[in-house]
Amino acid sequence: MIEIHIPGYKHLKLSQAIIDFNGTLAENGILIDQVKSQLIELAKRIEIYVVTGDTYCTAREQLQDLPCRTVILPSHEQALAKREIVEQLGADMSVAIGNGRNDVQMMQSAALAIAVMGKEGAARDAFITADVIAGDIHAALDMLQYPQRLVATLRS
């Protein structure tokens, strides 16, 4: 579990991360360099769920040796499916990380939402919905490994 008290904002007790794959953890269906080691370290503290429409049909292969659960979504109503996963796992104990329009509902439901700007870009609505915006996936995952970064960004 990751517990973070953010003065003037929230007290978070996060037990799971729900993370988008393409555009967030992966580029063109291939896991971004150094993400594997970051996920391995993060999994020591919280459960990781990777949720994806799997545009490139590579997610299972790319994530097979990692301590995470991979959820391949149907091609329709992905935004709703992602939100339902967050709610089933416990929205008040979840952090959602994504970059796309289909990530917005899960980000709205989660206790903490981090939008990521990668080479694929990011949907405007993801940025508007997020509690915090990370310059890349490495920065987003580091915010969870080093939660004082979230305190510095979100306190009031």
N, CA, C and O of each residue as an XYZ file, in Angstrom:
624
protein
N       0.838     -1.184      0.000
C       0.000      0.000      0.000
C       0.882      1.246      0.000
O       1.971      1.265      0.574
N       0.388      2.260     -0.646
C       1.055      3.559     -0.646
C       0.121      4.539      0.055
O      -0.999      4.779     -0.396
N       0.594      5.096      1.154
C      -0.200      6.069      1.893
C       0.443      7.437      1.742
O       1.640      7.609      1.968
N      -0.379      8.405      1.355
C       0.126      9.755      1.097
C      -0.845     10.762      1.697
O      -2.030     10.766      1.367
N      -0.339     11.611      2.574
C      -1.152     12.717      3.086
C      -0.721     13.975      2.336
O       0.432     14.401      2.411
N      -1.669     14.553      1.615
C      -1.392     15.766      0.841
C      -2.139     16.907      1.518
O      -3.356     17.017      1.375
N      -1.419     17.768      2.262
C      -2.072     18.843      3.007
C      -2.964     19.720      2.124
O      -2.561     20.170      1.052
N      -4.182     19.946      2.609
C      -5.132     20.784      1.893
C      -5.735     20.115      0.669
O      -6.430     20.767     -0.110
N      -5.477     18.811      0.485
C      -5.984     18.127     -0.706
C      -6.656     16.805     -0.341
O      -7.881     16.746     -0.241
N      -5.886     15.765     -0.144
C      -6.444     14.438      0.139
C      -5.482     13.630      0.991
O      -4.283     13.901      1.047
N      -6.048     12.624      1.653
C      -5.253     11.592      2.291
C      -5.525     10.323      1.496
O      -6.655      9.833      1.465
N      -4.499      9.797      0.862
C      -4.662      8.654     -0.031
C      -4.101      7.385      0.576
O      -3.032      7.387      1.187
N      -4.840      6.299      0.397
C      -4.369      4.957      0.723
C      -4.580      4.136     -0.540
O      -5.678      3.649     -0.807
N      -3.516      3.992     -1.305
C      -3.609      3.349     -2.617
C      -3.150      1.902     -2.534
O      -2.044      1.617     -2.075
N      -3.999      0.998     -2.978
C      -3.627     -0.411     -2.979
C      -3.508     -0.987     -4.386
O      -3.007     -2.099     -4.554
N      -3.955     -0.254     -5.391
C      -3.797     -0.723     -6.762
C      -3.650      0.435     -7.738
O      -4.164      1.535     -7.537
N      -2.919      0.128     -8.806
C      -2.755      1.051     -9.926
C      -3.406      0.407    -11.140
O      -3.148     -0.755    -11.455
N      -4.246      1.166    -11.810
C      -4.871      0.725    -13.049
C      -4.245      1.592    -14.133
O      -4.418      2.811    -14.151
N      -3.514      0.940    -15.039
C      -2.684      1.665    -15.988
C      -3.026      1.256    -17.411
O      -3.139      0.071    -17.723
N      -3.188      2.251    -18.262
C      -3.388      2.031    -19.692
C      -2.088      1.504    -20.302
O      -1.006      1.763    -19.774
N      -2.186      0.776    -21.394
C      -0.998      0.202    -22.038
C      -0.491      1.089    -23.177
O       0.532      1.757    -23.028
N      -1.191      1.104    -24.306
C      -0.702      1.838    -25.481
C      -0.770      3.349    -25.269
O      -1.801      3.900    -24.882
N       0.344      3.988    -25.531
C       0.441      5.428    -25.338
C       0.833      5.817    -23.926
O       1.239      6.954    -23.684
N       0.715      4.884    -22.991
C       1.065      5.148    -21.599
C       2.289      4.336    -21.208
O       3.349      4.903    -20.943
N       2.158      3.020    -21.170
C       3.286      2.142    -20.860
C       4.058      1.725    -22.107
O       5.230      1.354    -22.029
N       3.396      1.791    -23.245
C       3.979      1.281    -24.486
C       3.872      2.300    -25.614
O       3.011      3.179    -25.626
N       4.774      2.138    -26.540
C       4.809      2.968    -27.739
C       4.763      2.024    -28.938
O       5.629      1.162    -29.087
N       3.765      2.187    -29.782
C       3.581      1.291    -30.928
C       3.506     -0.173    -30.493
O       3.980     -1.064    -31.197
N       2.911     -0.408    -29.337
C       2.722     -1.762    -28.841
C       3.916     -2.369    -28.133
O       3.850     -3.521    -27.706
N       5.013     -1.624    -27.996
C       6.236     -2.121    -27.352
C       6.450     -1.352    -26.055
O       6.414     -0.122    -26.032
N       6.674     -2.094    -24.980
C       6.906     -1.477    -23.677
C       8.063     -0.483    -23.762
O       9.113     -0.794    -24.325
N       7.874      0.687    -23.214
C       8.889      1.741    -23.219
C      10.070      1.304    -22.344
O       9.883      0.693    -21.292
N      11.287      1.627    -22.797
C      12.505      1.267    -22.057
C      12.414      1.693    -20.599
O      11.891      2.763    -20.287
N      12.918      0.860    -19.721
C      12.994      1.063    -18.275
C      11.662      0.918    -17.542
O      11.640      0.932    -16.311
N      10.557      0.779    -18.266
C       9.260      0.632    -17.606
C       9.186     -0.699    -16.862
O       8.593     -0.771    -15.785
N       9.776     -1.745    -17.421
C       9.742     -3.056    -16.751
C      10.287     -2.954    -15.331
O       9.644     -3.403    -14.383
N      11.456     -2.372    -15.186
C      12.059     -2.297    -13.854
C      11.219     -1.426    -12.918
O      11.124     -1.718    -11.726
N      10.618     -0.376    -13.437
C       9.772      0.478    -12.599
C       8.518     -0.280    -12.135
O       8.105     -0.152    -10.982
N       7.923     -1.059    -13.028
C       6.735     -1.823    -12.656
C       7.069     -2.896    -11.626
O       6.287     -3.150    -10.710
N       8.219     -3.518    -11.779
C       8.646     -4.538    -10.817
C       8.792     -3.921     -9.424
O       8.349     -4.510     -8.438
N       9.400     -2.760     -9.338
C       9.562     -2.082     -8.045
C       8.221     -1.639     -7.474
O       7.964     -1.810     -6.282
N       7.362     -1.069     -8.325
C       6.062     -0.588     -7.864
C       5.191     -1.739     -7.364
O       4.435     -1.576     -6.406
N       5.292     -2.896     -8.007
C       4.489     -4.067     -7.631
C       4.836     -4.590     -6.235
O       4.083     -5.386     -5.675
N       5.940     -4.163     -5.678
C       6.288     -4.530     -4.307
C       5.404     -3.798     -3.296
O       5.301     -4.194     -2.135
N       4.765     -2.711     -3.769
C       3.969     -1.876     -2.867
C       2.465     -1.941     -3.139
O       1.662     -1.871     -2.209
N       2.085     -2.076     -4.409
C       0.669     -2.126     -4.770
C       0.449     -3.100     -5.931
O       1.380     -3.446     -6.659
N      -0.797     -3.530     -6.083
C      -1.147     -4.386     -7.210
C      -1.246     -3.539     -8.471
O      -1.689     -2.391     -8.431
N      -0.831     -4.116     -9.577
C      -0.864     -3.397    -10.845
C      -1.767     -4.137    -11.824
O      -1.634     -5.341    -12.038
N      -2.685     -3.380    -12.407
C      -3.575     -3.881    -13.450
C      -3.316     -3.047    -14.702
O      -3.396     -1.819    -14.666
N      -3.011     -3.712    -15.791
C      -2.833     -3.018    -17.063
C      -4.083     -3.306    -17.881
O      -4.398     -4.460    -18.173
N      -4.788     -2.247    -18.244
C      -6.033     -2.370    -18.994
C      -5.831     -1.777    -20.376
O      -5.294     -0.678    -20.516
N      -6.264     -2.507    -21.399
C      -5.943     -2.074    -22.750
C      -6.923     -2.609    -23.779
O      -7.482     -3.696    -23.637
N      -7.110     -1.819    -24.805
C      -7.824     -2.279    -25.990
C      -6.891     -3.083    -26.878
O      -7.326     -3.727    -27.833
N      -5.601     -3.039    -26.555
C      -4.554     -3.813    -27.232
C      -4.536     -3.581    -28.735
O      -4.615     -4.525    -29.522
N      -4.434     -2.337    -29.118
C      -4.432     -1.919    -30.516
C      -3.463     -2.727    -31.371
O      -3.781     -3.084    -32.506
N      -2.300     -3.013    -30.839
C      -1.252     -3.711    -31.603
C      -1.191     -5.215    -31.311
O      -0.337     -5.918    -31.852
N      -2.090     -5.705    -30.461
C      -2.145     -7.135    -30.090
C      -0.810     -7.640    -29.537
O      -0.369     -8.743    -29.862
N      -0.181     -6.824    -28.704
C       1.127     -7.171    -28.146
C       1.165     -7.155    -26.617
O       2.170     -7.546    -26.023
N       0.100     -6.715    -25.982
C       0.132     -6.474    -24.536
C       0.495     -7.730    -23.739
O       1.380     -7.673    -22.885
N      -0.154     -8.837    -23.993
C       0.131    -10.051    -23.207
C       1.597    -10.457    -23.332
O       2.236    -10.806    -22.339
N       2.114    -10.412    -24.529
C       3.520    -10.782    -24.751
C       4.456     -9.792    -24.052
O       5.417    -10.204    -23.402
N       4.187     -8.520    -24.180
C       5.048     -7.495    -23.602
C       5.034     -7.516    -22.066
O       6.017     -7.141    -21.429
N       3.937     -7.947    -21.491
C       3.780     -7.911    -20.035
C       3.920     -9.274    -19.365
O       3.787     -9.376    -18.146
N       4.185    -10.317    -20.137
C       4.113    -11.688    -19.622
C       5.012    -11.974    -18.426
O       4.629    -12.782    -17.581
N       6.149    -11.376    -18.310
C       7.061    -11.666    -17.198
C       6.966    -10.658    -16.064
O       7.798    -10.666    -15.157
N       5.969     -9.798    -16.105
C       5.861     -8.734    -15.113
C       4.799     -9.045    -14.058
O       3.829     -9.748    -14.338
N       4.985     -8.521    -12.852
C       4.033     -8.772    -11.765
C       2.804     -7.865    -11.877
O       2.576     -6.995    -11.037
N       2.025     -8.089    -12.926
C       0.813     -7.310    -13.129
C      -0.251     -8.195    -13.756
O       0.043     -9.245    -14.327
N      -1.478     -7.751    -13.637
C      -2.596     -8.448    -14.285
C      -2.942     -7.672    -15.544
O      -3.110     -6.453    -15.508
N      -3.045     -8.377    -16.645
C      -3.357     -7.755    -17.925
C      -4.813     -8.010    -18.260
O      -5.272     -9.152    -18.257
N      -5.536     -6.935    -18.548
C      -6.946     -7.032    -18.904
C      -7.104     -6.481    -20.318
O      -6.920     -5.288    -20.557
N      -7.453     -7.384    -21.263
C      -7.701     -6.978    -22.642
C      -9.190     -6.670    -22.757
O     -10.036     -7.504    -22.435
N      -9.491     -5.481    -23.214
C     -10.876     -5.014    -23.293
C     -11.470     -5.268    -24.672
O     -10.735     -5.349    -25.657
N     -12.788     -5.392    -24.753
C     -13.436     -5.495    -26.063
C     -13.258     -4.171    -26.818
O     -12.934     -3.150    -26.210
N     -13.465     -4.185    -28.103
C     -13.217     -2.992    -28.921
C     -14.260     -1.888    -28.699
O     -14.018     -0.737    -29.062
N     -15.392     -2.218    -28.120
C     -16.436     -1.215    -27.897
C     -16.576     -0.900    -26.403
O     -16.335     -1.756    -25.551
N     -16.963      0.322    -26.108
C     -17.202      0.796    -24.737
C     -16.021      0.580    -23.794
O     -16.200      0.162    -22.650
N     -14.822      0.865    -24.279
C     -13.627      0.685    -23.447
C     -13.593      1.646    -22.276
O     -13.154      1.274    -21.188
N     -14.040      2.857    -22.471
C     -14.031      3.829    -21.378
C     -14.889      3.336    -20.214
O     -14.482      3.421    -19.055
N     -16.055      2.829    -20.523
C     -16.946      2.292    -19.504
C     -16.318      1.073    -18.823
O     -16.379      0.941    -17.601
N     -15.723      0.194    -19.608
C     -15.084     -1.005    -19.050
C     -13.952     -0.640    -18.103
O     -13.802     -1.262    -17.051
N     -13.157      0.356    -18.458
C     -12.057      0.782    -17.586
C     -12.597      1.347    -16.278
O     -12.074      1.054    -15.202
N     -13.644      2.155    -16.378
C     -14.249      2.707    -15.162
C     -14.781      1.594    -14.266
O     -14.588      1.629    -13.050
N     -15.444      0.614    -14.855
C     -16.000     -0.497    -14.074
C     -14.902     -1.278    -13.354
O     -15.108     -1.736    -12.230
N     -13.745     -1.432    -13.986
C     -12.632     -2.130    -13.340
C     -12.179     -1.352    -12.100
O     -11.971     -1.935    -11.035
N     -12.030     -0.043    -12.247
C     -11.629      0.789    -11.110
C     -12.645      0.656     -9.977
O     -12.268      0.494     -8.817
N     -13.921      0.724    -10.311
C     -14.960      0.661     -9.287
C     -15.014     -0.720     -8.629
O     -15.231     -0.816     -7.421
N     -14.821     -1.779     -9.403
C     -14.822     -3.129     -8.828
C     -13.642     -3.338     -7.874
O     -13.776     -4.012     -6.852
N     -12.498     -2.764     -8.210
C     -11.309     -2.924     -7.372
C     -11.349     -2.039     -6.132
O     -10.682     -2.326     -5.137
N     -12.125     -0.973     -6.193
C     -12.213     -0.020     -5.093
C     -11.648      1.317     -5.513
O     -10.455      1.575     -5.354
N     -12.495      2.158     -6.044
C     -12.064      3.452     -6.587
C     -11.324      4.295     -5.558
O     -10.376      5.002     -5.902
N     -11.745      4.228     -4.303
C     -11.136      5.055     -3.264
C      -9.722      4.612     -2.900
O      -9.021      5.307     -2.164
N      -9.301      3.447     -3.416
C      -7.946      2.952     -3.148
C      -7.155      2.748     -4.448
O      -6.181      1.997     -4.489
N      -7.601      3.436     -5.505
C      -6.995      3.231     -6.824
C      -6.345      4.500     -7.370
O      -6.825      5.614     -7.159
N      -5.248      4.293     -8.073
C      -4.661      5.342     -8.883
C      -4.816      4.891    -10.334
O      -4.530      3.743    -10.674
N      -5.272      5.806    -11.179
C      -5.436      5.522    -12.603
C      -4.412      6.342    -13.376
O      -4.235      7.535    -13.133
N      -3.740      5.675    -14.315
C      -2.731      6.350    -15.137
C      -3.062      6.098    -16.599
O      -3.214      4.950    -17.018
N      -3.171      7.162    -17.368
C      -3.487      7.008    -18.781
C      -3.243      8.273    -19.578
O      -2.810      9.296    -19.048
N      -3.536      8.174    -20.868
C      -3.325      9.313    -21.749
C      -4.471      9.549    -22.717
O      -4.517     10.589    -23.373
N      -5.397      8.606    -22.819
C      -6.394      8.666    -23.881
C      -7.789      9.051    -23.436
O      -8.099      9.099    -22.245
N      -8.622      9.323    -24.430
C     -10.031      9.623    -24.155
C     -10.704      8.449    -23.453
O     -11.575      8.642    -22.604
N     -10.298      7.230    -23.811
C     -10.930      6.074    -23.177
C     -10.422      5.837    -21.746
O     -10.860      4.895    -21.085
N      -9.516      6.672    -21.274
C      -9.025      6.601    -19.887
C      -9.740      7.576    -18.956
O      -9.594      7.490    -17.737
N     -10.502      8.493    -19.518
C     -11.087      9.577    -18.729
C     -12.020      9.059    -17.642
O     -11.931      9.515    -16.502
N     -12.904      8.129    -17.953
C     -13.854      7.655    -16.940
C     -13.150      6.936    -15.784
O     -13.548      7.087    -14.629
N     -12.115      6.162    -16.087
C     -11.398      5.504    -14.990
C     -10.670      6.545    -14.151
O     -10.564      6.401    -12.933
N     -10.170      7.589    -14.798
C      -9.482      8.653    -14.073
C     -10.461      9.430    -13.186
O     -10.118      9.821    -12.071
N     -11.675      9.648    -13.685
C     -12.684     10.342    -12.889
C     -13.057      9.539    -11.649
O     -13.334     10.116    -10.597
N     -13.066      8.221    -11.761
C     -13.484      7.359    -10.656
C     -12.398      7.147     -9.607
O     -12.701      6.998     -8.423
N     -11.155      7.133    -10.025
C     -10.047      6.790     -9.128
C      -9.775      7.889     -8.096
O     -10.062      9.064     -8.323
N      -9.222      7.479     -6.976
C      -8.847      8.430     -5.922
C      -7.757      9.383     -6.401
O      -7.705     10.538     -5.978
N      -6.892      8.900     -7.279
C      -5.820      9.709     -7.841
C      -5.713      9.403     -9.327
O      -5.704      8.239     -9.729
N      -5.634     10.442    -10.136
C      -5.528     10.274    -11.588
C      -4.286     10.995    -12.092
O      -4.074     12.175    -11.814
N      -3.467     10.256    -12.844
C      -2.253     10.817    -13.419
C      -2.348     10.686    -14.934
O      -2.495      9.582    -15.458
N      -2.266     11.798    -15.625
C      -2.232     11.795    -17.087
C      -0.778     11.826    -17.530
O       0.060     12.489    -16.920
N      -0.497     11.102    -18.593
C       0.865     10.973    -19.106
C       0.940     11.551    -20.516
O       0.084     11.281    -21.358
N       1.970     12.343    -20.754
C       2.228     12.852    -22.101
C       3.381     12.042    -22.671
O       4.516     12.148    -22.208
N       3.083     11.242    -23.670
C       4.120     10.456    -24.327
C       4.219     10.853    -25.787
O       3.644     11.855    -26.213
N       4.952     10.062    -26.545
C       5.114     10.357    -27.965
C       3.804     10.265    -28.726
O       3.643     10.881    -29.779
N       2.870      9.492    -28.187
C       1.555      9.363    -28.803
C       0.687     10.587    -28.515
O      -0.364     10.768    -29.131
N       1.127     11.418    -27.583
C       0.338     12.568    -27.184
C      -0.614     12.183    -26.074
O      -0.478     11.121    -25.467
N      -1.569     13.042    -25.813
C      -2.570     12.786    -24.782
C      -3.846     13.509    -25.157
O      -3.813     14.594    -25.737
N      -4.953     12.909    -24.826
C      -6.249     13.532    -25.080
C      -6.443     14.709    -24.127
O      -6.095     14.635    -22.948
N      -6.987     15.761    -24.642
C      -7.238     16.958    -23.842
C      -8.067     16.628    -22.605
O      -7.776     17.118    -21.514
N      -9.096     15.801    -22.769
C      -9.962     15.467    -21.643
C      -9.224     14.693    -20.557
O      -9.564     14.808    -19.380
N      -8.220     13.908    -20.935
C      -7.413     13.202    -19.931
C      -6.650     14.214    -19.083
O      -6.556     14.067    -17.864
N      -6.106     15.240    -19.731
C      -5.375     16.272    -18.996
C      -6.298     17.044    -18.056
O      -5.932     17.335    -16.917
N      -7.485     17.369    -18.535
C      -8.433     18.144    -17.734
C      -8.888     17.349    -16.513
O      -9.103     17.916    -15.442
N      -9.033     16.034    -16.677
C      -9.530     15.166    -15.616
C      -8.474     14.839    -14.569
O      -8.803     14.645    -13.398
N      -7.229     14.778    -14.972
C      -6.142     14.319    -14.092
C      -5.935     15.228    -12.893
O      -6.142     16.439    -12.961
N      -5.515     14.606    -11.781
C      -5.075     15.377    -10.619
C      -3.708     15.984    -10.897
O      -3.404     17.096    -10.467
N      -2.895     15.233    -11.621
C      -1.541     15.681    -11.936
C      -1.167     15.158    -13.326
O      -1.631     14.098    -13.747
N      -0.334     15.905    -14.018
C       0.127     15.532    -15.353
C       1.622     15.252    -15.287
O       2.402     16.039    -14.750
N       1.998     14.105    -15.848
C       3.407     13.707    -15.856
C       3.968     13.871    -17.271
O       3.275     13.638    -18.261
N       5.227     14.274    -17.339
C       5.887     14.469    -18.628
C       6.086     13.183    -19.408
O       6.194     13.205    -20.634
N       6.134     12.058    -18.696
C       6.244     10.751    -19.343
C       5.882      9.676    -18.320
O       5.632      9.979    -17.154
N       5.858      8.434    -18.759
C       5.474      7.345    -17.870
C       6.472      7.157    -16.733
O       6.089      6.768    -15.629
N       7.735      7.427    -16.990
C       8.740      7.292    -15.930
C       8.440      8.248    -14.777
O       8.522      7.869    -13.609
N       8.097      9.475    -15.111
C       7.762     10.455    -14.074
C       6.500     10.044    -13.324
O       6.425     10.202    -12.106
N       5.509      9.518    -14.040
C       4.261      9.082    -13.398
C       4.524      7.955    -12.405
O       4.044      8.003    -11.273
N       5.277      6.949    -12.815
C       5.570      5.821    -11.921
C       6.450      6.257    -10.759
O       6.297      5.760     -9.643
N       7.364      7.176    -11.012
C       8.206      7.695     -9.927
C       7.394      8.468     -8.889
O       7.759      8.490     -7.714
N       6.300      9.102     -9.309
C       5.450      9.806     -8.348
C       4.902      8.838     -7.303
O       4.683      9.216     -6.152
N       4.683      7.599     -7.706
C       4.176      6.598     -6.769
C       5.312      5.998     -5.934
O       5.104      5.646     -4.772
N       6.486      5.883     -6.505
C       7.644      5.386     -5.763
C       8.156      6.431     -4.765
O       8.643      6.089     -3.688
N       8.039      7.684     -5.134
C       8.503      8.800     -4.308
C       7.330      9.752     -4.088
O       7.288     10.822     -4.697
N       6.378      9.385     -3.231
C       5.130     10.129     -3.111
C       5.261     11.575     -2.649
O       4.323     12.358     -2.798
N       6.403     11.937     -2.094
C       6.585     13.344     -1.711
C       6.516     14.252     -2.952
O       6.242     15.445     -2.828
N       6.759     13.699     -4.125
C       6.609     14.472     -5.354
C       5.150     14.861     -5.554
O       4.855     15.966     -6.009
N       4.238     13.955     -5.213
C       2.814     14.291     -5.308
C       2.433     15.330     -4.267
O       1.638     16.228     -4.542
N       2.996     15.210     -3.080
C       2.727     16.193     -2.037
C       3.164     17.571     -2.508
O       2.423     18.543     -2.363
N       4.352     17.659     -3.067
C       4.885     18.945     -3.517
C       4.020     19.558     -4.622
O       3.872     20.778     -4.695
N       3.457     18.717     -5.468
C       2.671     19.201     -6.602
C       1.230     19.542     -6.220
O       0.674     20.520     -6.721
N       0.620     18.747     -5.340
C      -0.821     18.872     -5.097
C      -1.213     19.585     -3.816
O      -2.384     19.926     -3.654
N      -0.292     19.824     -2.906
C      -0.692     20.476     -1.646
C      -1.169     21.900     -1.907
O      -0.849     22.519     -2.922
N      -1.945     22.390     -0.949
C      -2.385     23.784     -1.085
C      -2.072     24.574      0.176
O      -2.370     25.767      0.247
